[in-house]
Amino acid sequence: MKMFDVRRRGAPLLCVAAALALAACGEKPQGPPPTPEVSVVKVAPAAVSIADELPGRVVAFRVAEIRPQVSGIVQRRLFEQGSEVRAGQPLFQIDPAPFRADAGSAAASVRRAEATLARAKAQEDRLAPLVKSDAISGQAYDDAVAARRQAAADLAQARADLDRRRVDLGFATIRSPISGRIDQAVLTEGALANAGDANPLATVQQIDRVYVDVRQPATRLDALRDAARAGAADQGAPVEIVSGTGRVYPVKGRLLFSGISVDPGTGEVIARVEVPNGDRTLLPGMFVRARLPRLALPSAIMVPLQAVAHGGSGGTTVKIVDAQNKVQERKVVLGDEKDGQVVVREGLKPGDRVMVEGQDRVQTGAVVKPMPWRRAAAR
């Protein structure tokens, strides 16, 4: 009887010891798993302008090659190389002495012709009353009239020759036909300038305005025409010019025209952009990039590129979070890309919450906790 009582009294002690052992092992009752958090963005329509960033080359607005129109020895160079010159400014002085002498000789010929004409006219005037009274023959009077007319023609020729000699004398001073920046001189003082030289003495380029010639595939030009027919083209928008290092110049150009012929070798056409260049930042020959406006969408839906999944068959999908915070998959049709985002042409509607981060951790139909997506700050 005593042994039985001892066992009954020790049973509660064994239960307590077992409970302590379980607590020491750290075992806790199992609860429901936490709801996964995902980053979402709520889409809304907004105006979007799409531009193609294409390489281009800077071209001077106007270019004038300075060439001599008369031959002679260069006496002086009248400009600073690399400076700005104005239209009509003297640039070179060719020795004017030979042309001044030719002009003087032509002037003397004019005076001689004037004297001959005066004598012939006086002779005609004297014979006119005599031929009326039959004192002289009509032939003599006709000869006097012909001599006067020939003298008048000789005077006109002498005056034309004088004008030509004066023009040559003026050409001895070579002037700039346009305003712009002049480059280095090819000839120096004492060199012989020939009117038939193939190389110019210098070149003046107007660069307060410049052109940027951009090559683009003919397929993009077709897309631009199609957008214009649909009323969605944004050809009036300014064109940004970007340097080779990615810096955007503080000027805006405007699209003038696109080439209508396609290069059969490259399949490209040329678009010309006019750009103001008051500070002379853009220099002829520089290679830049132009952001050419191609399309303007008044109410486009865009999502970050990382929100789009590409299937093996070429289809594209996004995951959205519905009103019950459940994950759904949507097929979408994509359009153009801009600044890390892509236009969704079909498949989404305003107000949809699109998953941007966390898609790989959840399955369709799962319940998630949506959090606003924050774009990473640019470094």
Summary of the structure (lengths in Angstrom):
residues: 379
radius of gyration: 45.5
end to end distance: 85.8
largest distance: 196.3
contacts: 1051
relative contact order: 0.19
helix: 29%
strand: 38%
